[in-house]
Amino acid sequence: MAEITPAPLTSRLIAEAIGTFILVGAVVGTAIFASGNTGYLGIAIAAGLAVLVSAYAFGSISGGHFNPAVTLGVAASGRMLWRDVLPYIAAQLVGAILASTVFWVIDLGAPKAFYTKSIANGFASNGYGAHSPGGFDLASVIVVEFVLTAVFLYVILSVTAPGSTTAGFAPLAIGLTLTVIHLISIPVSGTSVNPARSIATAIYGADWARADLWVFIVVPIAGGLLAGFTWKYLFGRAQLAAPAATAAATTKK
């Protein structure tokens, strides 16, 4: 969910940190420990369920961004103050890094071969070229991350728009969208659409994870900002007109 709330900034930042912890922890934990049995589907479902649960739990407090690209897109759409953007992103990074750290500590207790392989594979980091799960090149990774982040923001901004008749189902729509995004892009980039998630895993991955990291910071942010700046021109008028049309129809009856 992505809407302005009256909660104190401190409460909002704590909510963002916890929600991001849950989201990143679900992705990292599933990718490292369970994906050998579940495949990409398990990671996708874990990501979708984590954001769904976190949005229902904390969305009414902070707006439920859990992602710097979402925060920037929401600010670009005019739904939050720019002065709150950096504190939100800082809280998200804290939550994400705490999550990857917890799972790194857990990974230390695995057999040495398992631990060494998980680090060499990037500790669930995103990559391109030789480090893309499907061997996709940089251009393909840029396109998929940019387009899917923008789509994600369009969905978030639409289902949480003022006057939306689907606001109560917003976390469900957002969670399912993130699941589909993972199913599409895990083979291409390992799925980022979230710079905090990529930064958190690159810290513990092999050197290549940090070398590839710039893509997963710059591109999702660009996609989020594009969606944020264009949403009100593409859909804002329709969203605002819908409640008025409903009221007019009711009056006629």
TACORQUI-V722100 format. One record per residue. N is the residue number from 1. RES is the residue in three letters. PSI is psi in whole degrees, 0 to 359 (none if undefined). NEAR is the number of other C-alpha atoms within 12 Angstrom. Layout:
BEGIN
n->N res->RES psi->PSI near->NEAR
n->N res->RES psi->PSI near->NEAR
END
This chain:
BEGIN
n->1 res->MET psi->153 near->48
n->2 res->ALA psi->77 near->46
n->3 res->GLU psi->155 near->37
n->4 res->ILE psi->137 near->30
n->5 res->THR psi->156 near->22
n->6 res->PRO psi->3 near->15
n->7 res->ALA psi->150 near->18
n->8 res->PRO psi->150 near->15
n->9 res->LEU psi->319 near->24
n->10 res->THR psi->317 near->17
n->11 res->SER psi->320 near->22
n->12 res->ARG psi->320 near->33
n->13 res->LEU psi->321 near->34
n->14 res->ILE psi->317 near->30
n->15 res->ALA psi->318 near->34
n->16 res->GLU psi->319 near->46
n->17 res->ALA psi->315 near->38
n->18 res->ILE psi->315 near->38
n->19 res->GLY psi->319 near->45
n->20 res->THR psi->323 near->50
n->21 res->PHE psi->314 near->38
n->22 res->ILE psi->315 near->41
n->23 res->LEU psi->309 near->46
n->24 res->VAL psi->321 near->50
n->25 res->GLY psi->320 near->41
n->26 res->ALA psi->317 near->36
n->27 res->VAL psi->311 near->47
n->28 res->VAL psi->312 near->48
n->29 res->GLY psi->316 near->33
n->30 res->THR psi->317 near->31
n->31 res->ALA psi->319 near->37
n->32 res->ILE psi->317 near->37
n->33 res->PHE psi->333 near->27
n->34 res->ALA psi->342 near->21
n->35 res->SER psi->339 near->23
n->36 res->GLY psi->334 near->16
n->37 res->ASN psi->327 near->13
n->38 res->THR psi->340 near->16
n->39 res->GLY psi->197 near->21
n->40 res->TYR psi->329 near->32
n->41 res->LEU psi->319 near->26
n->42 res->GLY psi->318 near->29
n->43 res->ILE psi->316 near->40
n->44 res->ALA psi->316 near->37
n->45 res->ILE psi->319 near->30
n->46 res->ALA psi->316 near->35
n->47 res->ALA psi->315 near->44
n->48 res->GLY psi->316 near->32
n->49 res->LEU psi->322 near->32
n->50 res->ALA psi->315 near->38
n->51 res->VAL psi->328 near->42
n->52 res->LEU psi->309 near->36
n->53 res->VAL psi->315 near->30
n->54 res->SER psi->322 near->38
n->55 res->ALA psi->318 near->40
n->56 res->TYR psi->322 near->29
n->57 res->ALA psi->319 near->22
n->58 res->PHE psi->356 near->33
n->59 res->GLY psi->325 near->40
n->60 res->SER psi->347 near->28
n->61 res->ILE psi->307 near->30
n->62 res->SER psi->349 near->42
n->63 res->GLY psi->345 near->42
n->64 res->GLY psi->53 near->47
n->65 res->HIS psi->302 near->53
n->66 res->PHE psi->26 near->51
n->67 res->ASN psi->120 near->53
n->68 res->PRO psi->325 near->48
n->69 res->ALA psi->324 near->47
n->70 res->VAL psi->315 near->48
n->71 res->THR psi->315 near->49
n->72 res->LEU psi->322 near->41
n->73 res->GLY psi->319 near->42
n->74 res->VAL psi->317 near->48
n->75 res->ALA psi->319 near->37
n->76 res->ALA psi->331 near->30
n->77 res->SER psi->353 near->35
n->78 res->GLY psi->14 near->27
n->79 res->ARG psi->1 near->30
n->80 res->MET psi->159 near->28
n->81 res->LEU psi->137 near->21
n->82 res->TRP psi->331 near->19
n->83 res->ARG psi->341 near->13
n->84 res->ASP psi->353 near->25
n->85 res->VAL psi->308 near->31
n->86 res->LEU psi->317 near->21
n->87 res->PRO psi->321 near->25
n->88 res->TYR psi->312 near->41
n->89 res->ILE psi->320 near->35
n->90 res->ALA psi->316 near->25
n->91 res->ALA psi->319 near->35
n->92 res->GLN psi->319 near->43
n->93 res->LEU psi->320 near->38
n->94 res->VAL psi->312 near->32
n->95 res->GLY psi->318 near->34
n->96 res->ALA psi->315 near->40
n->97 res->ILE psi->323 near->33
n->98 res->LEU psi->319 near->31
n->99 res->ALA psi->311 near->35
n->100 res->SER psi->327 near->41
n->101 res->THR psi->317 near->29
n->102 res->VAL psi->315 near->24
n->103 res->PHE psi->334 near->34
n->104 res->TRP psi->318 near->32
n->105 res->VAL psi->317 near->16
n->106 res->ILE psi->318 near->20
n->107 res->ASP psi->331 near->25
n->108 res->LEU psi->333 near->20
n->109 res->GLY psi->1 near->14
n->110 res->ALA psi->165 near->18
n->111 res->PRO psi->147 near->12
n->112 res->LYS psi->320 near->12
n->113 res->ALA psi->321 near->13
n->114 res->PHE psi->313 near->20
n->115 res->TYR psi->313 near->25
n->116 res->THR psi->319 near->21
n->117 res->LYS psi->319 near->20
n->118 res->SER psi->323 near->32
n->119 res->ILE psi->314 near->28
n->120 res->ALA psi->327 near->21
n->121 res->ASN psi->0 near->28
n->122 res->GLY psi->2 near->39
n->123 res->PHE psi->49 near->44
n->124 res->ALA psi->25 near->46
n->125 res->SER psi->162 near->46
n->126 res->ASN psi->152 near->53
n->127 res->GLY psi->173 near->47
n->128 res->TYR psi->167 near->38
n->129 res->GLY psi->235 near->23
n->130 res->ALA psi->343 near->20
n->131 res->HIS psi->4 near->33
n->132 res->SER psi->137 near->31
n->133 res->PRO psi->326 near->25
n->134 res->GLY psi->8 near->23
n->135 res->GLY psi->22 near->20
n->136 res->PHE psi->145 near->24
n->137 res->ASP psi->177 near->22
n->138 res->LEU psi->318 near->26
n->139 res->ALA psi->316 near->19
n->140 res->SER psi->319 near->23
n->141 res->VAL psi->317 near->41
n->142 res->ILE psi->315 near->35
n->143 res->VAL psi->312 near->25
n->144 res->VAL psi->320 near->35
n->145 res->GLU psi->321 near->41
n->146 res->PHE psi->309 near->35
n->147 res->VAL psi->314 near->28
n->148 res->LEU psi->327 near->39
n->149 res->THR psi->318 near->45
n->150 res->ALA psi->316 near->37
n->151 res->VAL psi->316 near->32
n->152 res->PHE psi->315 near->45
n->153 res->LEU psi->321 near->49
n->154 res->TYR psi->318 near->37
n->155 res->VAL psi->311 near->36
n->156 res->ILE psi->311 near->48
n->157 res->LEU psi->327 near->49
n->158 res->SER psi->314 near->38
n->159 res->VAL psi->344 near->31
n->160 res->THR psi->10 near->36
n->161 res->ALA psi->146 near->36
n->162 res->PRO psi->130 near->28
n->163 res->GLY psi->0 near->24
n->164 res->SER psi->136 near->25
n->165 res->THR psi->355 near->17
n->166 res->THR psi->13 near->23
n->167 res->ALA psi->322 near->27
n->168 res->GLY psi->337 near->21
n->169 res->PHE psi->8 near->23
n->170 res->ALA psi->312 near->33
n->171 res->PRO psi->324 near->36
n->172 res->LEU psi->314 near->28
n->173 res->ALA psi->318 near->31
n->174 res->ILE psi->317 near->41
n->175 res->GLY psi->317 near->34
n->176 res->LEU psi->323 near->27
n->177 res->THR psi->317 near->32
n->178 res->LEU psi->326 near->39
n->179 res->THR psi->312 near->32
n->180 res->VAL psi->318 near->28
n->181 res->ILE psi->317 near->38
n->182 res->HIS psi->318 near->36
n->183 res->LEU psi->325 near->28
n->184 res->ILE psi->315 near->26
n->185 res->SER psi->350 near->36
n->186 res->ILE psi->314 near->40
n->187 res->PRO psi->336 near->30
n->188 res->VAL psi->306 near->33
n->189 res->SER psi->355 near->44
n->190 res->GLY psi->358 near->43
n->191 res->THR psi->111 near->46
n->192 res->SER psi->279 near->57
n->193 res->VAL psi->18 near->49
n->194 res->ASN psi->100 near->52
n->195 res->PRO psi->326 near->42
n->196 res->ALA psi->318 near->48
n->197 res->ARG psi->318 near->47
n->198 res->SER psi->319 near->46
n->199 res->ILE psi->317 near->43
n->200 res->ALA psi->321 near->43
n->201 res->THR psi->327 near->47
n->202 res->ALA psi->333 near->38
n->203 res->ILE psi->322 near->31
n->204 res->TYR psi->353 near->34
n->205 res->GLY psi->178 near->34
n->206 res->ALA psi->173 near->26
n->207 res->ASP psi->326 near->20
n->208 res->TRP psi->330 near->26
n->209 res->ALA psi->320 near->34
n->210 res->ARG psi->328 near->26
n->211 res->ALA psi->325 near->22
n->212 res->ASP psi->351 near->35
n->213 res->LEU psi->326 near->35
n->214 res->TRP psi->323 near->25
n->215 res->VAL psi->320 near->36
n->216 res->PHE psi->2 near->42
n->217 res->ILE psi->308 near->33
n->218 res->VAL psi->312 near->27
n->219 res->VAL psi->312 near->36
n->220 res->PRO psi->323 near->43
n->221 res->ILE psi->317 near->39
n->222 res->ALA psi->317 near->32
n->223 res->GLY psi->319 near->41
n->224 res->GLY psi->318 near->42
n->225 res->LEU psi->319 near->32
n->226 res->LEU psi->311 near->32
n->227 res->ALA psi->319 near->39
n->228 res->GLY psi->315 near->38
n->229 res->PHE psi->332 near->26
n->230 res->THR psi->344 near->26
n->231 res->TRP psi->312 near->34
n->232 res->LYS psi->333 near->27
n->233 res->TYR psi->328 near->18
n->234 res->LEU psi->320 near->18
n->235 res->PHE psi->343 near->24
n->236 res->GLY psi->316 near->27
n->237 res->ARG psi->320 near->18
n->238 res->ALA psi->319 near->19
n->239 res->GLN psi->319 near->25
n->240 res->LEU psi->330 near->21
n->241 res->ALA psi->333 near->17
n->242 res->ALA psi->311 near->20
n->243 res->PRO psi->323 near->19
n->244 res->ALA psi->320 near->16
n->245 res->ALA psi->320 near->15
n->246 res->THR psi->317 near->17
n->247 res->ALA psi->320 near->14
n->248 res->ALA psi->318 near->12
n->249 res->ALA psi->320 near->11
n->250 res->THR psi->320 near->10
n->251 res->THR psi->320 near->9
n->252 res->LYS psi->326 near->8
n->253 res->LYS psi->none near->7
END
